Amino acid sequence: MNVVSINVGLPRRIEWQGEMVTTAIFKTPVAGAVAVKGVNLEGDRQADLTVHGGERKAVYAYPIEHYDYWRSELPDSELPHGVFGENLTTSGVLETEVGPGDRLEIGTAAFTVTVPRMPCYKLALRFGRLDLVKRFWISRRCGFYLSILREGSLAAGDRIRLIRHSTERPSIADLFMARAQRGSS
């Protein structure tokens, strides 16, 4: 388990369906060590703190294992690391294997797994595809949010140490699917 890429971005104004919206979904990879402080990675911010960011959603992790699926689903789209708005593109840490309260130690920082990422229209904006939010739900490839437990620094290539809080808990994938089923009923 390791960090493949660290991706950051700042809010920007974008026209979407005839309206101006502010979004920070455009994340790009950075080189070298990145500081983990407060509720952000250095160089990263969120645009709408009512649904992203803050203590429980400070950092968004998305598995590199999902990128092959999306390459087959979206063959005409470029898929650089960070394209799903993730701060950490990870390897070896899947939604089916982690749950709320699990701890990830990366570099000198530590994080707690909190909740799945629920897709919003800004994912459609990022890809320029109205169908992407629905496809994201159907894919079951949600990624997960982390709260910052210990400030420090991390870099691409750093090993991820997973410490399970409990085996008697739902996984992030379970929580995502429960939310998807509530939304469809």
Backbone hydrogen bonds, N-H to C=O, Kabsch-Sander energy under -0.5 kcal/mol:
donor,donor_aa,acceptor,acceptor_aa,energy
2,N,91,S,-1.9
3,V,158,D,-2.5
4,V,2,N,-0.6
4,V,89,T,-3.0
5,S,89,T,-1.6
6,I,30,V,-0.5
7,N,87,N,-3.3
8,V,28,T,-2.3
12,R,23,T,-2.6
14,I,21,V,-2.9
16,W,19,E,-3.5
19,E,16,W,-1.5
21,V,14,I,-2.9
23,T,12,R,-2.6
27,K,25,I,-1.4
27,K,82,G,-0.7
28,T,8,V,-2.6
30,V,6,I,-2.4
34,V,154,L,-3.1
36,V,152,G,-3.0
37,K,35,A,-0.6
37,K,40,N,-2.2
40,N,37,K,-2.3
42,E,35,A,-2.8
44,D,41,L,-2.1
45,R,9,G,-2.2
49,L,47,A,-0.6
51,V,48,D,-1.8
52,H,48,D,-2.1
53,G,57,K,-1.1
57,K,53,G,-0.6
58,A,55,E,-0.7
58,A,146,L,-0.9
59,V,146,L,-1.9
61,A,59,V,-0.5
61,A,144,F,-3.0
62,Y,88,L,-2.8
64,I,90,T,-3.8
66,H,63,P,-1.6
67,Y,64,I,-1.5
68,D,64,I,-0.5
70,W,66,H,-2.0
71,R,67,Y,-2.2
72,S,68,D,-1.7
73,E,69,Y,-2.0
74,L,70,W,-2.8
77,S,74,L,-2.1
83,V,80,P,-1.9
85,G,82,G,-2.1
87,N,60,Y,-2.3
88,L,60,Y,-2.3
89,T,5,S,-2.6
89,T,87,N,-0.5
90,T,62,Y,-1.8
90,T,88,L,-0.7
91,S,2,N,-2.5
94,L,92,G,-0.5
97,E,94,L,-1.7
98,V,94,L,-0.7
101,G,113,V,-2.8
102,D,99,G,-2.3
103,R,163,I,-3.0
104,L,111,F,-2.3
105,E,161,R,-2.6
106,I,104,L,-0.6
106,I,109,A,-2.2
107,G,159,R,-0.6
108,T,153,S,-2.6
109,A,106,I,-2.3
109,A,153,S,-0.6
110,A,150,R,-1.9
111,F,104,L,-2.7
112,T,147,S,-2.2
113,V,102,D,-3.0
114,T,145,Y,-2.5
117,R,143,G,-1.1
118,M,116,P,-0.6
123,L,120,C,-2.0
124,A,120,C,-0.7
125,L,121,Y,-2.3
126,R,122,K,-2.3
127,F,123,L,-1.6
128,G,124,A,-1.6
129,R,124,A,-1.8
132,L,129,R,-1.3
135,R,131,D,-2.2
136,F,132,L,-2.5
137,W,133,V,-2.1
138,I,134,K,-2.5
139,S,135,R,-2.2
140,R,136,F,-1.0
140,R,137,W,-0.8
141,R,136,F,-0.7
142,C,140,R,-0.9
144,F,61,A,-2.2
145,Y,115,V,-3.2
146,L,59,V,-2.5
147,S,112,T,-2.6
149,L,110,A,-2.4
149,L,147,S,-0.7
150,R,110,A,-2.2
152,G,36,V,-1.4
154,L,34,V,-2.0
157,G,3,V,-3.5
158,D,155,A,-2.1
160,I,1,M,-2.4
161,R,105,E,-2.5
161,R,159,R,-0.5
162,L,160,I,-0.6
163,I,103,R,-3.0
164,R,162,L,-0.5
169,R,167,T,-0.9
172,I,95,E,-0.9
172,I,98,V,-2.9
173,A,95,E,-1.7
175,L,171,S,-2.1
176,F,172,I,-2.4
177,M,173,A,-2.5
178,A,174,D,-2.3
179,R,175,L,-2.0
180,A,176,F,-2.3
181,Q,177,M,-2.5
182,R,178,A,-1.8
183,G,179,R,-2.0
184,S,180,A,-1.1
185,S,181,Q,-0.7
185,S,182,R,-0.6
